[in-house]
Amino acid sequence: MDTRVALIAIIVEQGASVQGINTILHEHADRIIGRMGVPYKAKNVNIISIAIDAPQDEINDIAGKIGRLAGVSAKTVYAAV
């Protein structure tokens, strides 16, 4: 199956949702290239970026599940390759 390289950008406004994000990402750990999280205390948000190589349907599923968590926004950007 063909895979795509993408970046999932996540903004977390409710800290209680972090465990849900971690659970979802753990389920797809074999597809994750790298992860960076930055707490932005001045605005009380966390910013997470996930580099991933997976089939497009799986990437959409992951981003959708994360984006449906309370106080969480997720957007995906795909590489042209």
PDB file of N, CA, C and O in Angstrom:
ATOM      1  N   MET A   1       0.836  -1.178   0.000  1.00  0.00           N
ATOM      2  CA  MET A   1       0.000   0.000   0.000  1.00  0.00           C
ATOM      3  C   MET A   1       0.888   1.251   0.000  1.00  0.00           C
ATOM      4  O   MET A   1       1.882   1.316   0.724  1.00  0.00           O
ATOM      5  N   ASP A   2       0.522   2.229  -0.811  1.00  0.00           N
ATOM      6  CA  ASP A   2       1.284   3.475  -0.892  1.00  0.00           C
ATOM      7  C   ASP A   2       1.104   4.280   0.387  1.00  0.00           C
ATOM      8  O   ASP A   2       0.029   4.320   0.984  1.00  0.00           O
ATOM      9  N   THR A   3       2.202   4.921   0.782  1.00  0.00           N
ATOM     10  CA  THR A   3       2.145   5.778   1.963  1.00  0.00           C
ATOM     11  C   THR A   3       2.431   7.214   1.566  1.00  0.00           C
ATOM     12  O   THR A   3       2.973   7.487   0.495  1.00  0.00           O
ATOM     13  N   ARG A   4       2.058   8.120   2.450  1.00  0.00           N
ATOM     14  CA  ARG A   4       2.304   9.542   2.243  1.00  0.00           C
ATOM     15  C   ARG A   4       3.059  10.071   3.446  1.00  0.00           C
ATOM     16  O   ARG A   4       2.909   9.568   4.559  1.00  0.00           O
ATOM     17  N   VAL A   5       3.864  11.080   3.215  1.00  0.00           N
ATOM     18  CA  VAL A   5       4.548  11.777   4.291  1.00  0.00           C
ATOM     19  C   VAL A   5       3.717  13.008   4.615  1.00  0.00           C
ATOM     20  O   VAL A   5       3.319  13.760   3.726  1.00  0.00           O
ATOM     21  N   ALA A   6       3.462  13.201   5.909  1.00  0.00           N
ATOM     22  CA  ALA A   6       2.616  14.319   6.315  1.00  0.00           C
ATOM     23  C   ALA A   6       3.055  14.848   7.668  1.00  0.00           C
ATOM     24  O   ALA A   6       3.824  14.216   8.392  1.00  0.00           O
ATOM     25  N   LEU A   7       2.546  16.021   7.982  1.00  0.00           N
ATOM     26  CA  LEU A   7       2.743  16.641   9.285  1.00  0.00           C
ATOM     27  C   LEU A   7       1.364  16.926   9.862  1.00  0.00           C
ATOM     28  O   LEU A   7       0.544  17.602   9.241  1.00  0.00           O
ATOM     29  N   ILE A   8       1.124  16.406  11.048  1.00  0.00           N
ATOM     30  CA  ILE A   8      -0.126  16.702  11.759  1.00  0.00           C
ATOM     31  C   ILE A   8       0.204  17.750  12.805  1.00  0.00           C
ATOM     32  O   ILE A   8       1.011  17.509  13.703  1.00  0.00           O
ATOM     33  N   ALA A   9      -0.417  18.911  12.690  1.00  0.00           N
ATOM     34  CA  ALA A   9      -0.236  19.999  13.657  1.00  0.00           C
ATOM     35  C   ALA A   9      -1.388  19.945  14.644  1.00  0.00           C
ATOM     36  O   ALA A   9      -2.553  19.900  14.249  1.00  0.00           O
ATOM     37  N   ILE A  10      -1.061  19.949  15.926  1.00  0.00           N
ATOM     38  CA  ILE A  10      -2.062  19.802  16.983  1.00  0.00           C
ATOM     39  C   ILE A  10      -1.923  20.954  17.969  1.00  0.00           C
ATOM     40  O   ILE A  10      -0.823  21.253  18.434  1.00  0.00           O
ATOM     41  N   ILE A  11      -3.035  21.593  18.283  1.00  0.00           N
ATOM     42  CA  ILE A  11      -3.089  22.621  19.324  1.00  0.00           C
ATOM     43  C   ILE A  11      -3.980  22.090  20.436  1.00  0.00           C
ATOM     44  O   ILE A  11      -5.132  21.728  20.197  1.00  0.00           O
ATOM     45  N   VAL A  12      -3.447  22.043  21.648  1.00  0.00           N
ATOM     46  CA  VAL A  12      -4.182  21.514  22.789  1.00  0.00           C
ATOM     47  C   VAL A  12      -4.496  22.658  23.746  1.00  0.00           C
ATOM     48  O   VAL A  12      -3.595  23.289  24.298  1.00  0.00           O
ATOM     49  N   GLU A  13      -5.795  22.915  23.934  1.00  0.00           N
ATOM     50  CA  GLU A  13      -6.233  23.968  24.845  1.00  0.00           C
ATOM     51  C   GLU A  13      -6.759  23.410  26.161  1.00  0.00           C
ATOM     52  O   GLU A  13      -6.932  24.160  27.122  1.00  0.00           O
ATOM     53  N   GLN A  14      -7.015  22.110  26.220  1.00  0.00           N
ATOM     54  CA  GLN A  14      -7.466  21.457  27.447  1.00  0.00           C
ATOM     55  C   GLN A  14      -6.497  20.338  27.789  1.00  0.00           C
ATOM     56  O   GLN A  14      -6.442  19.316  27.104  1.00  0.00           O
ATOM     57  N   GLY A  15      -5.740  20.541  28.847  1.00  0.00           N
ATOM     58  CA  GLY A  15      -4.724  19.581  29.244  1.00  0.00           C
ATOM     59  C   GLY A  15      -5.264  18.187  29.507  1.00  0.00           C
ATOM     60  O   GLY A  15      -4.531  17.206  29.382  1.00  0.00           O
ATOM     61  N   ALA A  16      -6.530  18.085  29.867  1.00  0.00           N
ATOM     62  CA  ALA A  16      -7.128  16.782  30.143  1.00  0.00           C
ATOM     63  C   ALA A  16      -7.158  15.894  28.890  1.00  0.00           C
ATOM     64  O   ALA A  16      -7.302  14.677  29.007  1.00  0.00           O
ATOM     65  N   SER A  17      -7.028  16.472  27.721  1.00  0.00           N
ATOM     66  CA  SER A  17      -7.082  15.701  26.474  1.00  0.00           C
ATOM     67  C   SER A  17      -5.732  15.116  26.073  1.00  0.00           C
ATOM     68  O   SER A  17      -5.662  14.332  25.126  1.00  0.00           O
ATOM     69  N   VAL A  18      -4.669  15.477  26.769  1.00  0.00           N
ATOM     70  CA  VAL A  18      -3.330  15.009  26.396  1.00  0.00           C
ATOM     71  C   VAL A  18      -3.235  13.486  26.469  1.00  0.00           C
ATOM     72  O   VAL A  18      -2.619  12.871  25.599  1.00  0.00           O
ATOM     73  N   GLN A  19      -3.824  12.876  27.472  1.00  0.00           N
ATOM     74  CA  GLN A  19      -3.774  11.416  27.592  1.00  0.00           C
ATOM     75  C   GLN A  19      -4.436  10.749  26.380  1.00  0.00           C
ATOM     76  O   GLN A  19      -3.937   9.744  25.873  1.00  0.00           O
ATOM     77  N   GLY A  20      -5.552  11.307  25.921  1.00  0.00           N
ATOM     78  CA  GLY A  20      -6.218  10.763  24.739  1.00  0.00           C
ATOM     79  C   GLY A  20      -5.342  10.860  23.499  1.00  0.00           C
ATOM     80  O   GLY A  20      -5.299   9.930  22.694  1.00  0.00           O
ATOM     81  N   ILE A  21      -4.646  11.979  23.343  1.00  0.00           N
ATOM     82  CA  ILE A  21      -3.732  12.157  22.213  1.00  0.00           C
ATOM     83  C   ILE A  21      -2.625  11.104  22.280  1.00  0.00           C
ATOM     84  O   ILE A  21      -2.323  10.440  21.288  1.00  0.00           O
ATOM     85  N   ASN A  22      -2.031  10.965  23.456  1.00  0.00           N
ATOM     86  CA  ASN A  22      -0.949   9.986  23.610  1.00  0.00           C
ATOM     87  C   ASN A  22      -1.415   8.564  23.306  1.00  0.00           C
ATOM     88  O   ASN A  22      -0.675   7.784  22.707  1.00  0.00           O
ATOM     89  N   THR A  23      -2.618   8.228  23.708  1.00  0.00           N
ATOM     90  CA  THR A  23      -3.161   6.895  23.432  1.00  0.00           C
ATOM     91  C   THR A  23      -3.294   6.664  21.932  1.00  0.00           C
ATOM     92  O   THR A  23      -2.892   5.615  21.429  1.00  0.00           O
ATOM     93  N   ILE A  24      -3.852   7.628  21.221  1.00  0.00           N
ATOM     94  CA  ILE A  24      -4.024   7.519  19.768  1.00  0.00           C
ATOM     95  C   ILE A  24      -2.671   7.401  19.077  1.00  0.00           C
ATOM     96  O   ILE A  24      -2.497   6.565  18.190  1.00  0.00           O
ATOM     97  N   LEU A  25      -1.723   8.223  19.473  1.00  0.00           N
ATOM     98  CA  LEU A  25      -0.399   8.187  18.845  1.00  0.00           C
ATOM     99  C   LEU A  25       0.324   6.879  19.149  1.00  0.00           C
ATOM    100  O   LEU A  25       1.024   6.344  18.289  1.00  0.00           O
ATOM    101  N   HIS A  26       0.163   6.367  20.347  1.00  0.00           N
ATOM    102  CA  HIS A  26       0.794   5.094  20.707  1.00  0.00           C
ATOM    103  C   HIS A  26       0.273   3.954  19.822  1.00  0.00           C
ATOM    104  O   HIS A  26       1.030   3.054  19.459  1.00  0.00           O
ATOM    105  N   GLU A  27      -1.006   3.993  19.478  1.00  0.00           N
ATOM    106  CA  GLU A  27      -1.598   2.965  18.624  1.00  0.00           C
ATOM    107  C   GLU A  27      -0.988   2.965  17.220  1.00  0.00           C
ATOM    108  O   GLU A  27      -1.049   1.956  16.518  1.00  0.00           O
ATOM    109  N   HIS A  28      -0.404   4.085  16.813  1.00  0.00           N
ATOM    110  CA  HIS A  28       0.162   4.228  15.468  1.00  0.00           C
ATOM    111  C   HIS A  28       1.655   4.545  15.521  1.00  0.00           C
ATOM    112  O   HIS A  28       2.203   5.142  14.594  1.00  0.00           O
ATOM    113  N   ALA A  29       2.304   4.144  16.603  1.00  0.00           N
ATOM    114  CA  ALA A  29       3.717   4.488  16.821  1.00  0.00           C
ATOM    115  C   ALA A  29       4.631   4.011  15.695  1.00  0.00           C
ATOM    116  O   ALA A  29       5.639   4.654  15.401  1.00  0.00           O
ATOM    117  N   ASP A  30       4.289   2.896  15.067  1.00  0.00           N
ATOM    118  CA  ASP A  30       5.136   2.367  13.995  1.00  0.00           C
ATOM    119  C   ASP A  30       5.119   3.243  12.745  1.00  0.00           C
ATOM    120  O   ASP A  30       5.982   3.089  11.882  1.00  0.00           O
ATOM    121  N   ARG A  31       4.173   4.143  12.631  1.00  0.00           N
ATOM    122  CA  ARG A  31       4.059   5.033  11.466  1.00  0.00           C
ATOM    123  C   ARG A  31       4.678   6.415  11.715  1.00  0.00           C
ATOM    124  O   ARG A  31       4.907   7.175  10.774  1.00  0.00           O
ATOM    125  N   ILE A  32       4.947   6.733  12.982  1.00  0.00           N
ATOM    126  CA  ILE A  32       5.417   8.074  13.344  1.00  0.00           C
ATOM    127  C   ILE A  32       6.920   8.178  13.119  1.00  0.00           C
ATOM    128  O   ILE A  32       7.700   7.361  13.609  1.00  0.00           O
ATOM    129  N   ILE A  33       7.306   9.206  12.366  1.00  0.00           N
ATOM    130  CA  ILE A  33       8.713   9.482  12.093  1.00  0.00           C
ATOM    131  C   ILE A  33       9.323  10.239  13.271  1.00  0.00           C
ATOM    132  O   ILE A  33      10.427   9.928  13.718  1.00  0.00           O
ATOM    133  N   GLY A  34       8.594  11.229  13.764  1.00  0.00           N
ATOM    134  CA  GLY A  34       9.083  12.047  14.868  1.00  0.00           C
ATOM    135  C   GLY A  34       7.965  12.888  15.450  1.00  0.00           C
ATOM    136  O   GLY A  34       6.908  13.066  14.845  1.00  0.00           O
ATOM    137  N   ARG A  35       8.231  13.400  16.647  1.00  0.00           N
ATOM    138  CA  ARG A  35       7.219  14.165  17.370  1.00  0.00           C
ATOM    139  C   ARG A  35       7.908  15.278  18.135  1.00  0.00           C
ATOM    140  O   ARG A  35       8.975  15.077  18.715  1.00  0.00           O
ATOM    141  N   MET A  36       7.286  16.469  18.133  1.00  0.00           N
ATOM    142  CA  MET A  36       7.814  17.579  18.905  1.00  0.00           C
ATOM    143  C   MET A  36       6.649  18.250  19.633  1.00  0.00           C
ATOM    144  O   MET A  36       5.622  18.554  19.027  1.00  0.00           O
ATOM    145  N   GLY A  37       6.812  18.473  20.908  1.00  0.00           N
ATOM    146  CA  GLY A  37       5.792  19.156  21.687  1.00  0.00           C
ATOM    147  C   GLY A  37       6.374  20.385  22.349  1.00  0.00           C
ATOM    148  O   GLY A  37       7.474  20.348  22.901  1.00  0.00           O
ATOM    149  N   VAL A  38       5.627  21.478  22.289  1.00  0.00           N
ATOM    150  CA  VAL A  38       6.073  22.736  22.877  1.00  0.00           C
ATOM    151  C   VAL A  38       4.963  23.296  23.762  1.00  0.00           C
ATOM    152  O   VAL A  38       3.895  23.649  23.262  1.00  0.00           O
ATOM    153  N   PRO A  39       5.201  23.382  25.069  1.00  0.00           N
ATOM    154  CA  PRO A  39       4.209  24.030  25.923  1.00  0.00           C
ATOM    155  C   PRO A  39       4.366  25.546  25.809  1.00  0.00           C
ATOM    156  O   PRO A  39       5.468  26.074  25.964  1.00  0.00           O
ATOM    157  N   TYR A  40       3.278  26.231  25.543  1.00  0.00           N
ATOM    158  CA  TYR A  40       3.305  27.693  25.437  1.00  0.00           C
ATOM    159  C   TYR A  40       2.533  28.247  26.629  1.00  0.00           C
ATOM    160  O   TYR A  40       1.331  28.500  26.552  1.00  0.00           O
ATOM    161  N   LYS A  41       3.248  28.426  27.724  1.00  0.00           N
ATOM    162  CA  LYS A  41       2.630  28.792  28.996  1.00  0.00           C
ATOM    163  C   LYS A  41       1.969  30.165  28.972  1.00  0.00           C
ATOM    164  O   LYS A  41       0.989  30.387  29.683  1.00  0.00           O
ATOM    165  N   ALA A  42       2.488  31.091  28.166  1.00  0.00           N
ATOM    166  CA  ALA A  42       1.918  32.438  28.111  1.00  0.00           C
ATOM    167  C   ALA A  42       0.469  32.423  27.633  1.00  0.00           C
ATOM    168  O   ALA A  42      -0.327  33.274  28.032  1.00  0.00           O
ATOM    169  N   LYS A  43       0.127  31.467  26.785  1.00  0.00           N
ATOM    170  CA  LYS A  43      -1.235  31.351  26.246  1.00  0.00           C
ATOM    171  C   LYS A  43      -1.955  30.118  26.774  1.00  0.00           C
ATOM    172  O   LYS A  43      -3.100  29.860  26.403  1.00  0.00           O
ATOM    173  N   ASN A  44      -1.286  29.350  27.646  1.00  0.00           N
ATOM    174  CA  ASN A  44      -1.860  28.148  28.248  1.00  0.00           C
ATOM    175  C   ASN A  44      -2.322  27.133  27.196  1.00  0.00           C
ATOM    176  O   ASN A  44      -3.417  26.578  27.290  1.00  0.00           O
ATOM    177  N   VAL A  45      -1.468  26.902  26.195  1.00  0.00           N
ATOM    178  CA  VAL A  45      -1.740  25.893  25.181  1.00  0.00           C
ATOM    179  C   VAL A  45      -0.486  25.049  24.979  1.00  0.00           C
ATOM    180  O   VAL A  45       0.618  25.456  25.342  1.00  0.00           O
ATOM    181  N   ASN A  46      -0.670  23.886  24.404  1.00  0.00           N
ATOM    182  CA  ASN A  46       0.436  23.029  23.999  1.00  0.00           C
ATOM    183  C   ASN A  46       0.370  22.863  22.490  1.00  0.00           C
ATOM    184  O   ASN A  46      -0.706  22.699  21.914  1.00  0.00           O
ATOM    185  N   ILE A  47       1.532  22.910  21.863  1.00  0.00           N
ATOM    186  CA  ILE A  47       1.630  22.786  20.414  1.00  0.00           C
ATOM    187  C   ILE A  47       2.418  21.510  20.122  1.00  0.00           C
ATOM    188  O   ILE A  47       3.542  21.344  20.595  1.00  0.00           O
ATOM    189  N   ILE A  48       1.823  20.616  19.344  1.00  0.00           N
ATOM    190  CA  ILE A  48       2.460  19.340  19.042  1.00  0.00           C
ATOM    191  C   ILE A  48       2.504  19.165  17.528  1.00  0.00           C
ATOM    192  O   ILE A  48       1.522  19.426  16.835  1.00  0.00           O
ATOM    193  N   SER A  49       3.650  18.722  17.026  1.00  0.00           N
ATOM    194  CA  SER A  49       3.741  18.391  15.603  1.00  0.00           C
ATOM    195  C   SER A  49       4.175  16.933  15.483  1.00  0.00           C
ATOM    196  O   SER A  49       5.083  16.475  16.176  1.00  0.00           O
ATOM    197  N   ILE A  50       3.501  16.221  14.586  1.00  0.00           N
ATOM    198  CA  ILE A  50       3.754  14.808  14.362  1.00  0.00           C
ATOM    199  C   ILE A  50       4.135  14.605  12.897  1.00  0.00           C
ATOM    200  O   ILE A  50       3.335  14.871  12.001  1.00  0.00           O
ATOM    201  N   ALA A  51       5.352  14.136  12.659  1.00  0.00           N
ATOM    202  CA  ALA A  51       5.765  13.754  11.305  1.00  0.00           C
ATOM    203  C   ALA A  51       5.423  12.277  11.141  1.00  0.00           C
ATOM    204  O   ALA A  51       5.759  11.456  11.994  1.00  0.00           O
ATOM    205  N   ILE A  52       4.753  11.947  10.038  1.00  0.00           N
ATOM    206  CA  ILE A  52       4.225  10.593   9.881  1.00  0.00           C
ATOM    207  C   ILE A  52       4.367  10.118   8.435  1.00  0.00           C
ATOM    208  O   ILE A  52       4.313  10.916   7.499  1.00  0.00           O
ATOM    209  N   ASP A  53       4.547   8.824   8.270  1.00  0.00           N
ATOM    210  CA  ASP A  53       4.588   8.187   6.951  1.00  0.00           C
ATOM    211  C   ASP A  53       3.622   7.007   7.011  1.00  0.00           C
ATOM    212  O   ASP A  53       3.921   5.977   7.616  1.00  0.00           O
ATOM    213  N   ALA A  54       2.468   7.167   6.380  1.00  0.00           N
ATOM    214  CA  ALA A  54       1.400   6.163   6.467  1.00  0.00           C
ATOM    215  C   ALA A  54       0.470   6.322   5.273  1.00  0.00           C
ATOM    216  O   ALA A  54       0.553   7.319   4.556  1.00  0.00           O
ATOM    217  N   PRO A  55      -0.414   5.355   5.049  1.00  0.00           N
ATOM    218  CA  PRO A  55      -1.437   5.535   4.017  1.00  0.00           C
ATOM    219  C   PRO A  55      -2.312   6.748   4.365  1.00  0.00           C
ATOM    220  O   PRO A  55      -2.546   7.038   5.538  1.00  0.00           O
ATOM    221  N   GLN A  56      -2.783   7.442   3.344  1.00  0.00           N
ATOM    222  CA  GLN A  56      -3.549   8.664   3.565  1.00  0.00           C
ATOM    223  C   GLN A  56      -4.779   8.416   4.439  1.00  0.00           C
ATOM    224  O   GLN A  56      -5.104   9.249   5.286  1.00  0.00           O
ATOM    225  N   ASP A  57      -5.458   7.306   4.254  1.00  0.00           N
ATOM    226  CA  ASP A  57      -6.630   7.002   5.072  1.00  0.00           C
ATOM    227  C   ASP A  57      -6.279   6.898   6.550  1.00  0.00           C
ATOM    228  O   ASP A  57      -7.031   7.355   7.411  1.00  0.00           O
ATOM    229  N   GLU A  58      -5.141   6.301   6.833  1.00  0.00           N
ATOM    230  CA  GLU A  58      -4.713   6.166   8.231  1.00  0.00           C
ATOM    231  C   GLU A  58      -4.352   7.528   8.833  1.00  0.00           C
ATOM    232  O   GLU A  58      -4.688   7.814   9.982  1.00  0.00           O
ATOM    233  N   ILE A  59      -3.673   8.353   8.055  1.00  0.00           N
ATOM    234  CA  ILE A  59      -3.332   9.699   8.526  1.00  0.00           C
ATOM    235  C   ILE A  59      -4.607  10.485   8.817  1.00  0.00           C
ATOM    236  O   ILE A  59      -4.711  11.146   9.850  1.00  0.00           O
ATOM    237  N   ASN A  60      -5.576  10.411   7.904  1.00  0.00           N
ATOM    238  CA  ASN A  60      -6.849  11.104   8.110  1.00  0.00           C
ATOM    239  C   ASN A  60      -7.563  10.592   9.350  1.00  0.00           C
ATOM    240  O   ASN A  60      -8.158  11.373  10.092  1.00  0.00           O
ATOM    241  N   ASP A  61      -7.508   9.288   9.577  1.00  0.00           N
ATOM    242  CA  ASP A  61      -8.142   8.681  10.742  1.00  0.00           C
ATOM    243  C   ASP A  61      -7.506   9.189  12.035  1.00  0.00           C
ATOM    244  O   ASP A  61      -8.206   9.544  12.983  1.00  0.00           O
ATOM    245  N   ILE A  62      -6.177   9.219  12.063  1.00  0.00           N
ATOM    246  CA  ILE A  62      -5.463   9.691  13.256  1.00  0.00           C
ATOM    247  C   ILE A  62      -5.799  11.155  13.541  1.00  0.00           C
ATOM    248  O   ILE A  62      -6.158  11.511  14.664  1.00  0.00           O
ATOM    249  N   ALA A  63      -5.679  11.995  12.519  1.00  0.00           N
ATOM    250  CA  ALA A  63      -5.955  13.423  12.701  1.00  0.00           C
ATOM    251  C   ALA A  63      -7.406  13.653  13.098  1.00  0.00           C
ATOM    252  O   ALA A  63      -7.693  14.518  13.925  1.00  0.00           O
ATOM    253  N   GLY A  64      -8.323  12.885  12.517  1.00  0.00           N
ATOM    254  CA  GLY A  64      -9.739  13.019  12.856  1.00  0.00           C
ATOM    255  C   GLY A  64     -10.027  12.650  14.294  1.00  0.00           C
ATOM    256  O   GLY A  64     -10.752  13.363  14.987  1.00  0.00           O
ATOM    257  N   LYS A  65      -9.463  11.534  14.751  1.00  0.00           N
ATOM    258  CA  LYS A  65      -9.652  11.111  16.147  1.00  0.00           C
ATOM    259  C   LYS A  65      -9.097  12.144  17.115  1.00  0.00           C
ATOM    260  O   LYS A  65      -9.729  12.465  18.121  1.00  0.00           O
ATOM    261  N   ILE A  66      -7.914  12.661  16.807  1.00  0.00           N
ATOM    262  CA  ILE A  66      -7.299  13.670  17.679  1.00  0.00           C
ATOM    263  C   ILE A  66      -8.124  14.951  17.673  1.00  0.00           C
ATOM    264  O   ILE A  66      -8.359  15.543  18.727  1.00  0.00           O
ATOM    265  N   GLY A  67      -8.562  15.381  16.501  1.00  0.00           N
ATOM    266  CA  GLY A  67      -9.327  16.616  16.385  1.00  0.00           C
ATOM    267  C   GLY A  67     -10.692  16.565  17.050  1.00  0.00           C
ATOM    268  O   GLY A  67     -11.269  17.609  17.353  1.00  0.00           O
ATOM    269  N   ARG A  68     -11.217  15.370  17.282  1.00  0.00           N
ATOM    270  CA  ARG A  68     -12.509  15.241  17.947  1.00  0.00           C
ATOM    271  C   ARG A  68     -12.404  15.271  19.470  1.00  0.00           C
ATOM    272  O   ARG A  68     -13.425  15.309  20.157  1.00  0.00           O
ATOM    273  N   LEU A  69     -11.198  15.255  19.998  1.00  0.00           N
ATOM    274  CA  LEU A  69     -11.027  15.341  21.444  1.00  0.00           C
ATOM    275  C   LEU A  69     -11.380  16.749  21.921  1.00  0.00           C
ATOM    276  O   LEU A  69     -11.184  17.724  21.195  1.00  0.00           O
ATOM    277  N   ALA A  70     -11.893  16.847  23.121  1.00  0.00           N
ATOM    278  CA  ALA A  70     -12.301  18.153  23.681  1.00  0.00           C
ATOM    279  C   ALA A  70     -11.102  19.091  23.794  1.00  0.00           C
ATOM    280  O   ALA A  70     -10.059  18.726  24.336  1.00  0.00           O
ATOM    281  N   GLY A  71     -11.271  20.305  23.272  1.00  0.00           N
ATOM    282  CA  GLY A  71     -10.236  21.325  23.397  1.00  0.00           C
ATOM    283  C   GLY A  71      -9.007  21.088  22.548  1.00  0.00           C
ATOM    284  O   GLY A  71      -7.933  21.604  22.859  1.00  0.00           O
ATOM    285  N   VAL A  72      -9.146  20.308  21.468  1.00  0.00           N
ATOM    286  CA  VAL A  72      -8.006  19.981  20.604  1.00  0.00           C
ATOM    287  C   VAL A  72      -8.350  20.309  19.157  1.00  0.00           C
ATOM    288  O   VAL A  72      -9.446  20.011  18.683  1.00  0.00           O
ATOM    289  N   SER A  73      -7.401  20.926  18.462  1.00  0.00           N
ATOM    290  CA  SER A  73      -7.522  21.173  17.020  1.00  0.00           C
ATOM    291  C   SER A  73      -6.391  20.442  16.323  1.00  0.00           C
ATOM    292  O   SER A  73      -5.264  20.418  16.818  1.00  0.00           O
ATOM    293  N   ALA A  74      -6.685  19.845  15.172  1.00  0.00           N
ATOM    294  CA  ALA A  74      -5.653  19.137  14.408  1.00  0.00           C
ATOM    295  C   ALA A  74      -5.831  19.419  12.921  1.00  0.00           C
ATOM    296  O   ALA A  74      -6.944  19.365  12.399  1.00  0.00           O
ATOM    297  N   LYS A  75      -4.742  19.717  12.257  1.00  0.00           N
ATOM    298  CA  LYS A  75      -4.724  19.939  10.818  1.00  0.00           C
ATOM    299  C   LYS A  75      -3.565  19.171  10.212  1.00  0.00           C
ATOM    300  O   LYS A  75      -2.541  18.973  10.865  1.00  0.00           O
ATOM    301  N   THR A  76      -3.718  18.739   8.974  1.00  0.00           N
ATOM    302  CA  THR A  76      -2.700  17.921   8.322  1.00  0.00           C
ATOM    303  C   THR A  76      -2.205  18.588   7.049  1.00  0.00           C
ATOM    304  O   THR A  76      -2.981  19.147   6.275  1.00  0.00           O
ATOM    305  N   VAL A  77      -0.895  18.517   6.852  1.00  0.00           N
ATOM    306  CA  VAL A  77      -0.260  19.008   5.632  1.00  0.00           C
ATOM    307  C   VAL A  77       0.501  17.834   5.024  1.00  0.00           C
ATOM    308  O   VAL A  77       1.245  17.143   5.719  1.00  0.00           O
ATOM    309  N   TYR A  78       0.312  17.612   3.723  1.00  0.00           N
ATOM    310  CA  TYR A  78       0.942  16.486   3.027  1.00  0.00           C
ATOM    311  C   TYR A  78       2.109  16.953   2.177  1.00  0.00           C
ATOM    312  O   TYR A  78       2.070  18.027   1.576  1.00  0.00           O
ATOM    313  N   ALA A  79       3.154  16.126   2.135  1.00  0.00           N
ATOM    314  CA  ALA A  79       4.283  16.378   1.243  1.00  0.00           C
ATOM    315  C   ALA A  79       3.884  15.982  -0.172  1.00  0.00           C
ATOM    316  O   ALA A  79       2.994  15.152  -0.359  1.00  0.00           O
ATOM    317  N   ALA A  80       4.532  16.566  -1.159  1.00  0.00           N
ATOM    318  CA  ALA A  80       4.240  16.259  -2.555  1.00  0.00           C
ATOM    319  C   ALA A  80       4.797  14.900  -2.954  1.00  0.00           C
ATOM    320  O   ALA A  80       4.386  14.361  -3.981  1.00  0.00           O
ATOM    321  N   VAL A  81       5.708  14.328  -2.189  1.00  0.00           N
ATOM    322  CA  VAL A  81       6.329  13.039  -2.536  1.00  0.00           C
ATOM    323  C   VAL A  81       5.488  11.884  -2.053  1.00  0.00           C
ATOM    324  O   VAL A  81       5.855  10.726  -2.256  1.00  0.00           O
TER     325      VAL A  81
END
